[in-house]
């Protein structure tokens, strides 16, 4: 896509600023006292960005906006699932003039990232990229329109997964199974296969189950105070940047080192809920530590909600595998876009009975309406159970850092 000179200069400035953001965050992480050599693998993945993913894995990308799409199915068709990240303030500024003023900064940043990719001759996203767009929040539904606002097209290989927003109704579960079947048909057609690669799907299920077990191990050492939240989220954010086998191998090596560490010091333990946190925007986690807090557990879809459970199946037929995938991705998801989401409260209260944390910090990105509404729904019940609750609304800028720090320090004091 050819740009006039002024726009070319703007793209160059934003690309430089974006690279500086990434470089500064990686330098900070690499110089932390709790850094060790096995963590460099994850930093290198994030430093290289999406351009290297397809080349590194030898697979074309299947671009995603959310985790509702069955990753194992995409992998079975020879694709590399890649969640389009939106954690860059610079990329957000690139897209801002053409998009609504009050908009989810994560997706605004994702649109900016797409713009940079589309104007990079070595970019990973091309007209042949397969896009899987689950209809979770309204911003995701309108993502192709948002891209068009800055003169970009996602191409012709776009598939929408229509998400039933009622989980417990049998009709919704049947509808979602149909959606997974439609996705399978779309992949078969666009990958040039005559039938579902059932053996490959079974193998993909095994590979992702191993990754899930490794992530459970990461959660365990985190709860023990041996793996700081900032490292847990950095590792989780790198998940889509390499082959599932190599990434899992590297996490297992890092887990061995984490287990050898002594538990952390006197930081107050909290549960981090709400909007996702994506690299390089680790501002909130840095402020936590500065305020004397440690998020020993979270339910962010950019971190511990990456894999809420493995896929279990007894029937190895095509129908049995697709049904097992559908059930796992629908029933175990705790996204606030679901209407019947009472289990969301229980997922926070259950760990609190084990004295894993003393309070809940609820993170809301400005313009992220589902999580904004959910914070109102959760605050009362959590306080009624004796938990301290703090709602923080922020965006990708650094200007509110001092205000956030002051509130976090007061919150820590209230838990003493």
C-alpha positions in Angstrom: 0.0 0.0 0.0 1.7 3.2 -1.2 1.5 6.2 1.1 2.2 9.9 0.3 5.4 11.3 1.8 3.9 12.8 4.9 2.1 9.6 5.8 5.3 7.6 5.1 7.1 9.8 7.6 4.4 9.3 10.2 4.6 5.6 9.7 8.3 5.7 10.2 8.0 7.8 13.4 5.4 5.4 14.8 7.4 2.3 13.9 10.4 3.8 15.7 8.4 4.8 18.7 6.8 1.3 18.8 10.3 -0.3 18.6 11.5 1.9 21.4 8.6 0.9 23.6 9.4 -2.7 23.1 13.1 -2.2 23.6 12.7 -0.2 26.8 10.4 -2.8 28.4 12.7 -5.7 27.4 15.7 -3.8 28.8 13.8 -3.3 32.1 12.9 -7.0 32.3 16.4 -8.2 31.4 17.9 -6.0 34.1 15.6 -7.1 36.9 17.2 -8.9 39.8 14.8 -11.9 39.3 15.8 -12.4 35.7 17.6 -15.6 34.7 18.9 -16.9 31.4 15.9 -19.2 30.6 13.7 -16.2 30.4 15.6 -14.7 27.5 13.8 -17.0 25.1 10.5 -15.3 25.9 12.0 -11.8 25.7 13.5 -12.6 22.3 10.1 -13.7 21.0 8.5 -10.4 22.0 11.4 -8.4 20.7 11.2 -9.9 17.2 7.4 -9.2 17.0 4.9 -10.8 14.6 7.1 -10.5 11.5 9.2 -13.5 12.6 6.4 -15.8 13.7 5.5 -17.3 10.3 9.1 -17.7 9.4 10.0 -19.2 12.8 7.2 -21.7 12.8 7.1 -22.5 9.1 3.3 -22.0 9.1 1.0 -19.4 7.7 -0.7 -17.3 10.3 -4.3 -17.5 11.4 -4.9 -14.1 12.9 -7.2 -13.9 15.9 -8.7 -11.1 18.0 -9.7 -13.3 21.0 -9.2 -16.7 22.5 -12.7 -18.0 21.7 -11.4 -19.6 18.5 -10.3 -23.3 19.0 -6.5 -23.1 18.7 -6.1 -26.8 18.3 -8.3 -26.9 15.2 -6.3 -24.1 13.6 -3.0 -25.9 14.4 -4.4 -29.1 13.0 -4.8 -27.4 9.6 -1.2 -26.4 9.5 -1.8 -22.8 10.7 0.0 -20.9 13.4 -2.7 -19.2 15.7 -1.6 -15.6 16.3 -3.5 -13.2 18.4 -3.1 -9.7 17.1 -1.6 -7.9 20.1 -2.6 -4.4 21.0 -0.3 -3.3 23.8 1.5 -0.4 22.2 0.7 3.2 23.0 2.5 4.4 19.8 0.5 2.1 17.6 -2.7 3.3 19.3 -1.8 6.9 18.4 -1.4 5.9 14.8 -4.9 4.7 14.5 -6.6 7.2 16.8 -7.4 10.0 14.4 -9.6 7.8 12.3 -11.4 5.9 15.1 -13.9 6.8 17.9 -12.4 8.8 20.7 -13.8 6.6 23.4 -12.7 3.2 22.2 -11.0 0.1 23.7 -7.3 1.1 23.5 -6.3 -2.6 23.0 -8.2 -2.8 19.7 -7.2 0.7 18.7 -3.6 -0.4 19.2 -4.3 -3.6 17.2 -5.6 -1.5 14.3 -2.4 0.5 14.5 -0.4 -2.6 14.5 -2.3 -3.9 11.4 -1.5 -0.6 9.7 2.2 -1.0 10.3 2.1 -4.6 9.2 0.3 -3.7 6.0 2.9 -1.1 5.1 5.9 -3.3 5.9 7.2 -5.3 2.9 8.4 -8.0 5.5 5.1 -7.9 7.4 3.6 -11.2 8.6 0.0 -10.3 7.7 -0.9 -10.4 4.0 -3.9 -10.6 1.8 -3.7 -14.4 2.2 -3.8 -14.4 6.0 -6.8 -16.2 7.4 -8.7 -14.2 10.0 -10.9 -15.7 12.7 -13.1 -13.1 14.3 -15.3 -14.3 17.3 -18.2 -12.0 18.0 -17.3 -11.4 21.6 -17.4 -7.6 22.2 -18.8 -5.0 19.8 -15.3 -3.7 19.0 -14.3 -7.2 17.8 -17.5 -7.5 15.7 -16.7 -4.2 14.0 -13.0 -4.8 13.6 -13.1 -5.1 9.8 -14.9 -1.7 9.7 -12.3 -0.2 12.0 -9.6 -1.4 9.7 -11.4 0.0 6.7 -11.5 3.4 8.4 -7.7 3.6 8.0 -7.8 2.3 4.4 -7.0 -1.4 5.1 -8.8 -4.6 4.2 -8.5 -7.9 6.0 -8.8 -9.6 2.6 -11.3 -12.3 1.6 -10.3 -15.1 4.0 -12.3 -13.8 7.0 -14.5 -16.0 9.1 -16.8 -14.8 11.9 -17.5 -17.1 14.9 -20.9 -16.1 16.2 -20.7 -16.5 19.9 -24.0 -17.4 21.8 -23.9 -15.1 24.8 -25.9 -17.5 27.0 -23.8 -20.3 28.1 -26.0 -22.7 30.0 -28.9 -23.1 27.6 -28.8 -26.3 25.6 -29.8 -24.3 22.5 -26.8 -22.1 22.9 -24.5 -25.0 23.2 -25.9 -26.6 20.1 -25.5 -23.3 18.2 -21.9 -23.0 19.3 -21.2 -26.6 18.1 -22.6 -25.6 14.7 -20.3 -22.6 14.7 -17.3 -24.9 15.3 -18.5 -27.1 12.4 -18.8 -24.0 10.2 -15.2 -23.0 11.2 -14.0 -26.4 10.3 -15.6 -26.2 6.9 -14.1 -22.8 6.3 -10.6 -24.1 7.2 -10.9 -27.1 5.1 -11.9 -25.0 2.1 -9.2 -22.4 2.5 -6.5 -24.9 3.3 -7.3 -27.0 0.3 -8.2 -30.2 2.1 -11.0 -32.6 1.2 -11.6 -33.8 4.7 -10.9 -32.9 8.3 -7.3 -33.9 9.3 -8.5 -35.9 12.3 -5.2 -37.5 13.2 -3.5 -34.1 13.1 -6.3 -32.7 15.3 -5.8 -35.5 17.8 -2.0 -34.7 17.9 -2.7 -31.0 18.2 -5.0 -31.7 21.2 -2.1 -33.5 22.9 0.4 -30.7 22.2 -1.9 -28.0 23.6 -2.7 -30.2 26.6 1.0 -30.3 27.4 1.2 -26.5 27.1 -1.8 -26.2 29.4 -0.1 -28.4 32.0 3.0 -26.2 31.8 0.8 -23.1 32.3 -0.7 -24.7 35.3 2.8 -25.2 36.7 3.5 -21.5 36.1 0.4 -20.6 38.0 1.4 -22.8 40.9 4.9 -21.3 41.3 3.3 -17.8 41.0 0.9 -18.6 43.9 3.9 -19.8 45.9 5.5 -16.4 45.5 8.3 -17.8 43.3 7.3 -16.3 39.9 6.4 -12.6 39.9 3.3 -11.5 38.0 5.2 -9.4 35.6 7.1 -12.5 34.4 4.0 -14.7 34.3 2.3 -12.2 32.0 5.3 -11.7 29.9 5.6 -15.5 29.3 1.9 -15.8 28.6 2.0 -12.9 26.2 4.7 -14.7 24.1 2.6 -17.8 23.7 1.6 -17.1 20.0 5.1 -16.2 18.8 6.6 -19.7 18.3 5.6 -23.3 17.7 3.6 -24.8 20.5 6.3 -27.5 21.0 9.2 -25.1 21.3 7.3 -22.7 23.5 6.3 -25.5 25.9 9.8 -26.9 26.1 11.1 -23.4 27.0 8.4 -22.9 29.7 9.2 -26.2 31.3 12.9 -25.2 31.5 11.9 -21.9 33.1 9.7 -23.7 35.6 12.6 -25.7 36.8 14.4 -22.4 37.6 11.4 -20.8 39.2 10.9 -23.8 41.5 14.4 -23.4 42.8 13.7 -19.8 44.0 12.8 -18.8 47.5 9.3 -17.2 47.9 9.1 -13.4 47.6 9.1 -11.0 50.5 6.5 -8.9 52.2 4.4 -7.8 49.2 0.6 -7.9 49.8 -1.1 -10.6 47.7 -4.0 -9.6 45.5 -6.2 -11.0 42.7 -6.0 -9.1 39.4 -9.2 -9.2 37.4 -10.6 -7.3 34.4 -9.3 -6.1 31.1 -6.3 -7.9 29.5 -2.7 -6.6 29.8 -0.6 -6.9 26.7 3.2 -6.4 26.3 4.8 -3.8 26.2 2.1 -2.1 28.3 3.2 -3.6 31.7 2.6 -0.3 33.5 0.1 -1.6 36.0 2.3 -4.5 37.0 5.3 -2.2 37.6 3.0 0.0 39.8 1.8 -3.0 41.8 5.4 -3.8 42.8 6.2 -0.1 43.6 3.1 0.0 45.8 4.1 -3.2 47.7 1.5 -5.4 46.0 1.9 -8.7 44.1 -0.8 -10.2 41.8 -0.4 -13.9 42.7 -3.4 -14.9 40.7 -5.4 -13.3 37.8 -8.1 -14.2 35.4 -7.0 -12.1 32.5 -7.5 -13.5 29.0 -3.9 -12.4 28.3 -2.6 -14.5 31.1 -4.1 -17.2 33.3 -7.3 -17.4 31.3 -5.2 -18.4 28.3 -6.0 -22.1 29.0 -8.8 -22.7 31.6 -8.7 -26.4 31.0 -7.7 -29.1 28.6 -10.0 -30.7 26.0 -11.3 -34.1 27.2 -12.8 -36.5 24.8 -13.8 -40.2 24.7 -15.0 -40.3 21.1 -12.0 -40.0 18.7 -14.3 -39.5 15.7 -14.5 -36.2 13.8 -17.8 -35.4 15.6 -16.4 -36.4 19.0 -13.3 -34.2 18.6 -15.2 -31.1 17.4 -17.8 -31.5 20.1 -15.2 -31.7 22.8 -13.5 -28.6 21.4 -16.8 -26.7 21.3 -17.6 -27.7 24.9 -14.3 -26.7 26.2 -14.1 -23.3 24.5 -17.7 -22.4 25.4 -18.3 -23.8 28.8 -15.0 -22.9 30.4 -14.8 -19.4 29.1 -15.5 -16.6 31.7 -15.6 -13.7 29.3 -17.8 -10.9 30.6 -19.7 -10.8 27.3 -21.7 -13.8 28.5 -25.0 -12.9 30.1 -25.2 -15.9 32.5 -21.8 -15.5 34.1 -22.4 -16.2 37.8 -19.5 -18.6 37.8 -17.3 -15.5 37.3 -17.8 -14.5 41.0 -17.1 -18.0 42.2 -13.8 -18.2 40.2 -12.6 -15.3 42.4 -14.1 -16.4 45.7 -12.9 -20.0 45.5 -9.2 -19.1 45.7 -9.9 -16.6 48.4 -11.1 -19.3 50.8 -7.5 -20.7 50.6 -6.1 -17.4 51.8 -4.2 -16.9 48.5 -4.9 -13.1 48.5 -6.5 -10.4 50.6 -8.0 -8.1 48.0 -9.1 -7.7 44.4 -7.8 -5.1 42.0 -10.1 -4.8 39.0 -8.4 -3.3 35.9 -10.6 -1.5 33.3 -9.2 -0.2 30.0 -11.1 3.0 29.1 -13.6 2.1 26.4 -13.6 -1.6 27.3 -17.4 -1.7 28.0 -17.9 -5.4 29.0 -15.3 -5.3 31.7 -16.4 -1.8 32.8 -20.0 -3.1 33.4 -18.7 -6.3 35.1 -16.7 -4.4 37.6 -20.0 -2.9 38.9 -21.6 -6.4 39.1 -18.7 -7.9 41.0 -17.8 -5.2 43.5 -20.8 -5.7 45.9 -20.7 -9.5 46.2 -16.9 -9.5 46.7 -17.0 -6.9 49.4 -19.9 -8.8 51.0 -17.5 -11.7 51.4 -15.0 -9.6 53.2 -12.6 -8.9 50.3 -11.1 -5.5 49.7 -11.9 -4.2 46.2 -10.3 -1.5 44.1 -11.4 -0.5 40.6 -8.7 1.1 38.4 -9.6 2.7 35.1 -6.6 3.5 32.8 -5.4 3.5 29.3 -2.0 3.2 27.5 -0.6 6.6 28.5 1.8 7.1 31.4 0.2 10.4 32.6 -2.0 8.7 35.2 0.8 6.6 36.8 1.2 8.7 39.9 -2.5 8.8 40.6 -2.7 5.0 40.1 0.3 4.5 42.4 -1.3 6.6 45.1 -4.5 4.6 45.0 -2.6 1.3 45.0 -0.6 2.4 48.0 -3.8 3.4 49.9 -5.3 0.0 49.0 -2.3 -1.8 50.4 -2.7 0.3 53.6 -6.3 -0.7 53.8 -5.4 -4.4 53.8 -2.8 -4.0 56.6 
